[in-house]
């Protein structure tokens, strides 16, 4: 358990390069190694799929919850909106409970940046900002995903930008099991 008198940090991993989620999993592993309680919420990935990281983390006692429906183009806007509407209260409750030392909000930046359909009524930016500001003092938050909102970056104690210089996707190579999922 983290020291309750330790100030929780807000970290943001953003940018267009690969490795934001992977880096957050490394942080989860490190925190668990120090007996911190860790909870991971994935805003885009769907519970209908199995992910290697979820299987491994379960063995370590770290719960990873998929709240999403997959890529925004794979389901209807209504399905995505419903998933965000259902998921955000769970996330907010977990953070505000103070039960967890580290809470990772994987791809929340992507979710907040959705412009193809309205999301502010189901995942309000202002509520996210308020949770960051008002969470229990010891809780570390990590927000990942492309296109981090400037207001989130402003509140953060650390912002890391992951940029791609070269990627095999550009050569037509699809996602690789064990590397991307």
C-alpha positions as a Markdown table, in Angstrom:
| # | Residue | x | y | z |
|---|---|---|---|---|
| 1 | Unk | 0.0 | 0.0 | 0.0 |
| 2 | Unk | 1.3 | 3.4 | -0.9 |
| 3 | Unk | 2.0 | 5.8 | 1.9 |
| 4 | Unk | -1.3 | 7.8 | 2.4 |
| 5 | Unk | 0.7 | 10.9 | 3.1 |
| 6 | Unk | 2.5 | 10.7 | -0.3 |
| 7 | Unk | 1.2 | 13.1 | -2.9 |
| 8 | Unk | -0.4 | 11.3 | -5.8 |
| 9 | Unk | 0.9 | 12.3 | -9.2 |
| 10 | Unk | -1.0 | 12.8 | -12.5 |
| 11 | Unk | 0.9 | 11.4 | -15.4 |
| 12 | Unk | -0.1 | 11.6 | -19.1 |
| 13 | Unk | 1.4 | 9.4 | -21.9 |
| 14 | Unk | 0.2 | 10.8 | -25.2 |
| 15 | Unk | 1.3 | 11.2 | -28.8 |
| 16 | Unk | 1.0 | 9.2 | -32.1 |
| 17 | Unk | 3.7 | 6.6 | -31.4 |
| 18 | Unk | 3.3 | 3.1 | -30.2 |
| 19 | Unk | 4.1 | 2.4 | -26.5 |
| 20 | Unk | 1.7 | 4.5 | -24.4 |
| 21 | Unk | -0.3 | 1.5 | -23.1 |
| 22 | Unk | 2.8 | -0.6 | -22.9 |
| 23 | Unk | 4.6 | 2.0 | -20.7 |
| 24 | Unk | 1.5 | 2.2 | -18.5 |
| 25 | Unk | 1.7 | -1.5 | -18.0 |
| 26 | Unk | 5.3 | -1.2 | -17.0 |
| 27 | Unk | 4.3 | 1.4 | -14.4 |
| 28 | Unk | 1.5 | -1.0 | -13.1 |
| 29 | Unk | 4.1 | -3.8 | -12.8 |
| 30 | Unk | 6.5 | -1.6 | -10.9 |
| 31 | Unk | 3.8 | -0.3 | -8.6 |
| 32 | Unk | 2.5 | -3.8 | -7.9 |
| 33 | Unk | 6.1 | -4.8 | -7.0 |
| 34 | Unk | 6.0 | -2.2 | -4.2 |
| 35 | Unk | 2.7 | -3.6 | -3.0 |
| 36 | Unk | 0.6 | -0.7 | -4.4 |
| 37 | Unk | -2.9 | -1.5 | -5.2 |
| 38 | Unk | -3.5 | -0.9 | -9.0 |
| 39 | Unk | -6.6 | -0.8 | -11.1 |
| 40 | Unk | -6.6 | -0.4 | -14.9 |
| 41 | Unk | -9.5 | 0.8 | -17.0 |
| 42 | Unk | -9.4 | 0.6 | -20.8 |
| 43 | Unk | -11.8 | 3.1 | -22.4 |
| 44 | Unk | -11.6 | 1.8 | -26.0 |
| 45 | Unk | -10.8 | -1.9 | -25.8 |
| 46 | Unk | -13.8 | -4.3 | -25.7 |
| 47 | Unk | -14.5 | -7.0 | -23.1 |
| 48 | Unk | -15.5 | -9.2 | -26.0 |
| 49 | Unk | -11.8 | -9.8 | -26.8 |
| 50 | Unk | -9.0 | -11.4 | -24.8 |
| 51 | Unk | -5.8 | -9.4 | -24.4 |
| 52 | Unk | -2.4 | -10.9 | -23.4 |
| 53 | Unk | -1.7 | -8.1 | -20.9 |
| 54 | Unk | -5.0 | -8.7 | -19.1 |
| 55 | Unk | -4.2 | -12.4 | -18.7 |
| 56 | Unk | -0.8 | -11.7 | -17.3 |
| 57 | Unk | -1.9 | -8.9 | -15.0 |
| 58 | Unk | -4.7 | -11.1 | -13.5 |
| 59 | Unk | -1.9 | -13.5 | -12.4 |
| 60 | Unk | -0.4 | -10.6 | -10.5 |
| 61 | Unk | -3.7 | -9.6 | -8.9 |
| 62 | Unk | -4.1 | -6.5 | -11.0 |
| 63 | Unk | -7.6 | -6.1 | -12.4 |
| 64 | Unk | -7.9 | -4.6 | -15.9 |
| 65 | Unk | -11.4 | -3.7 | -17.0 |
| 66 | Unk | -12.4 | -3.1 | -20.6 |
| 67 | Unk | -15.1 | -0.5 | -20.8 |
| 68 | Unk | -15.1 | 0.1 | -24.6 |
| 69 | Unk | -16.6 | -1.3 | -27.7 |
| 70 | Unk | -13.4 | -1.4 | -29.8 |
| 71 | Unk | -12.4 | 1.0 | -32.5 |
| 72 | Unk | -14.9 | 3.8 | -33.0 |
| 73 | Unk | -15.6 | 2.6 | -36.6 |
| 74 | Unk | -16.4 | -0.9 | -35.6 |
| 75 | Unk | -19.7 | -0.2 | -33.7 |
| 76 | Unk | -22.4 | 2.5 | -33.8 |
| 77 | Unk | -22.0 | 5.8 | -32.0 |
| 78 | Unk | -24.9 | 4.8 | -29.7 |
| 79 | Unk | -23.0 | 1.6 | -28.7 |
| 80 | Unk | -19.8 | 3.6 | -27.9 |
| 81 | Unk | -21.8 | 6.3 | -26.1 |
| 82 | Unk | -23.6 | 3.7 | -24.0 |
| 83 | Unk | -20.2 | 2.1 | -23.1 |
| 84 | Unk | -18.8 | 5.4 | -22.0 |
| 85 | Unk | -21.9 | 6.3 | -20.0 |
| 86 | Unk | -21.8 | 3.0 | -18.2 |
| 87 | Unk | -18.1 | 2.9 | -17.7 |
| 88 | Unk | -17.3 | 6.5 | -16.5 |
| 89 | Unk | -19.2 | 6.2 | -13.2 |
| 90 | Unk | -17.2 | 2.9 | -12.4 |
| 91 | Unk | -13.9 | 4.7 | -13.0 |
| 92 | Unk | -14.9 | 7.8 | -11.0 |
| 93 | Unk | -16.0 | 5.6 | -8.1 |
| 94 | Unk | -12.8 | 3.6 | -8.1 |
| 95 | Unk | -10.6 | 6.7 | -8.1 |
| 96 | Unk | -12.6 | 8.6 | -5.5 |
| 97 | Unk | -12.8 | 5.6 | -3.2 |
| 98 | Unk | -9.1 | 5.9 | -2.4 |
| 99 | Unk | -8.9 | 2.1 | -2.4 |
| 100 | Unk | -6.3 | 2.1 | -5.2 |
| 101 | Unk | -2.9 | 3.7 | -5.0 |
| 102 | Unk | -2.5 | 3.8 | -8.8 |
| 103 | Unk | -5.4 | 4.1 | -11.3 |
| 104 | Unk | -4.6 | 3.8 | -15.0 |
| 105 | Unk | -7.1 | 5.3 | -17.5 |
| 106 | Unk | -5.9 | 3.7 | -20.7 |
| 107 | Unk | -7.0 | 5.5 | -23.9 |
| 108 | Unk | -9.1 | 8.0 | -22.0 |
| 109 | Unk | -7.5 | 10.7 | -24.1 |
| 110 | Unk | -8.7 | 8.9 | -27.3 |
| 111 | Unk | -12.2 | 8.7 | -25.9 |
| 112 | Unk | -12.2 | 12.4 | -24.9 |
| 113 | Unk | -11.0 | 13.3 | -28.3 |
| 114 | Unk | -13.8 | 11.6 | -30.2 |
| 115 | Unk | -15.3 | 14.1 | -32.7 |
| 116 | Unk | -17.4 | 11.8 | -34.9 |
| 117 | Unk | -20.2 | 11.9 | -32.4 |
| 118 | Unk | -21.0 | 13.7 | -29.1 |
| 119 | Unk | -19.5 | 12.3 | -25.9 |
| 120 | Unk | -19.4 | 15.2 | -23.5 |
| 121 | Unk | -22.7 | 14.3 | -22.0 |
| 122 | Unk | -21.5 | 10.7 | -21.2 |
| 123 | Unk | -17.9 | 11.4 | -20.5 |
| 124 | Unk | -17.8 | 15.0 | -19.5 |
| 125 | Unk | -14.3 | 16.6 | -19.8 |
| 126 | Unk | -15.1 | 18.9 | -16.8 |
| 127 | Unk | -15.9 | 15.8 | -14.6 |
| 128 | Unk | -12.6 | 14.2 | -15.6 |
| 129 | Unk | -10.8 | 17.4 | -14.7 |
| 130 | Unk | -12.7 | 17.6 | -11.4 |
| 131 | Unk | -11.8 | 14.0 | -10.6 |
| 132 | Unk | -8.1 | 14.7 | -11.3 |
| 133 | Unk | -8.2 | 17.7 | -9.0 |
| 134 | Unk | -10.4 | 16.3 | -6.2 |
| 135 | Unk | -9.2 | 12.7 | -6.0 |
| 136 | Unk | -7.8 | 11.4 | -2.7 |
| 137 | Unk | -4.4 | 13.0 | -2.2 |
| 138 | Unk | -2.4 | 9.7 | -2.3 |
| 139 | Unk | -3.9 | 8.3 | -5.6 |
| 140 | Unk | -1.6 | 8.3 | -8.6 |
| 141 | Unk | -3.4 | 8.7 | -12.0 |
| 142 | Unk | -2.1 | 7.8 | -15.4 |
| 143 | Unk | -4.0 | 8.9 | -18.5 |
| 144 | Unk | -2.9 | 7.4 | -21.8 |
| 145 | Unk | -3.9 | 7.8 | -25.4 |
| 146 | Unk | -3.4 | 10.1 | -28.4 |
| 147 | Unk | -4.6 | 13.7 | -28.4 |
| 148 | Unk | -4.5 | 14.5 | -24.7 |
| 149 | Unk | -6.7 | 17.5 | -24.1 |
| 150 | Unk | -4.6 | 20.7 | -23.3 |
| 151 | Unk | -6.5 | 21.1 | -20.0 |
| 152 | Unk | -5.5 | 17.6 | -18.9 |
| 153 | Unk | -1.9 | 18.2 | -19.8 |
| 154 | Unk | -2.0 | 21.4 | -17.9 |
| 155 | Unk | -3.1 | 19.6 | -14.7 |
| 156 | Unk | -0.6 | 16.8 | -15.1 |
| 157 | Unk | 2.6 | 16.6 | -13.1 |
| 158 | Unk | 4.3 | 14.7 | -16.0 |
| 159 | Unk | 3.5 | 14.6 | -19.7 |
| 160 | Unk | 5.4 | 12.2 | -22.0 |
| 161 | Unk | 4.9 | 12.4 | -25.8 |
| 162 | Unk | 5.4 | 9.2 | -27.6 |
| 163 | Unk | 6.1 | 9.8 | -31.3 |
| 164 | Unk | 6.7 | 7.3 | -34.1 |
| 165 | Unk | 9.8 | 7.7 | -36.2 |
| 166 | Unk | 9.2 | 4.4 | -38.1 |
| 167 | Unk | 6.5 | 1.8 | -37.8 |
| 168 | Unk | 5.9 | -1.5 | -39.6 |
| 169 | Unk | 2.2 | -0.6 | -40.0 |
| 170 | Unk | 3.5 | 1.7 | -42.8 |
| 171 | Unk | 4.8 | -1.4 | -44.6 |
| 172 | Unk | 1.4 | -3.0 | -44.4 |
| 173 | Unk | 2.2 | -5.3 | -41.5 |
| 174 | Unk | -0.9 | -5.7 | -39.2 |
| 175 | Unk | -1.0 | -5.8 | -35.4 |
| 176 | Unk | 1.1 | -8.6 | -34.0 |
| 177 | Unk | -0.1 | -10.9 | -31.3 |
| 178 | Unk | 2.1 | -10.5 | -28.2 |
| 179 | Unk | 3.3 | -7.1 | -29.4 |
| 180 | Unk | 0.1 | -5.0 | -29.9 |
| 181 | Unk | -2.4 | -7.2 | -28.0 |
